Amino acid sequence: MMGKKKILSALIFSMCCSCQSTINQQNHFYIQGEADLKNGTKVYLKSQEFNEITTIDSNFVKNSRFTFSGSLDRPVIYGIYIENLPGVVGILMENDSITVKINPNNLSKSIVIGSELNNAFQQFQARSFYISSKIDQFYPLFQKARSENNSFKLKEINERMKKVQRASEKYAIQYAANNPDSYVAAYALRSVLNSPEISLDSIKMIYNKFTPFVKKGDFSLEILHHITERDSLP
């Protein structure tokens, strides 16, 4: 009988620990950093909200590791900055646990593991960059045509560049419309707010389909502000 009680107590304890772990994951975020840098190297965690960058926390590398933790009431764009290194590791952070493997030679190529939201964010950015980067091939042709004062060629190249831009914007709009429950959708819609190709009605229609959770975020607040301002115009 005593043996059964011990087993039952152990099971209850295990279940409680499991529940507590789940609660912590839901209400807190944890960042585990791996960096081949000397001890004492300072690392900063900064947020970007409404185009303003604010330092949230800082820590030091110790035995090739650093950590950050906290709690969020909505997803936030965070950046990991490292002293004396150019660039930033961009993260769309929510209350989740992630691992960041720092690439000291190129921070933008660091690897972030563990967050489905951030994975979706990175995939969206990668696809957007792939589409928009096609415009780079036209710059040398544009410069050449301008130096030759070839107005016909300039017009042709300009139209081809606009076509790439429209393809990038179309991808962002489709992503936002097809993922109304994703915070990345608000990021995508915000990226095309100032495009003359996107009507205010289209912006409203997509925004109105966002879930309440998505509408809590800063990108959605910027979208709402944009809608309100344009509605107030004569």
Secondary structure, DSSP 8 states (H G I E B T S, - for coil): -HHHHHHHHHHHHHHHHHHHHHHHHHH-EEEEEE----TT-EEEEEEEETTEEEEEEEEE-BTTEEEEEE--SS-EEEEEEETT--S-EEEEE-SSEEEEE--TT-GGG-EEES-HHHHHHHHHHHHHHHHHGGGGGHHHHHHHHHHTT-HHHHHHHHHHHHHHHHHHHHHHHHHHHH-TT-HHHHHHHHTTTT-TTS-HHHHHHHHHTS-HHHHTSHHHHHHHHHHHHHHT--
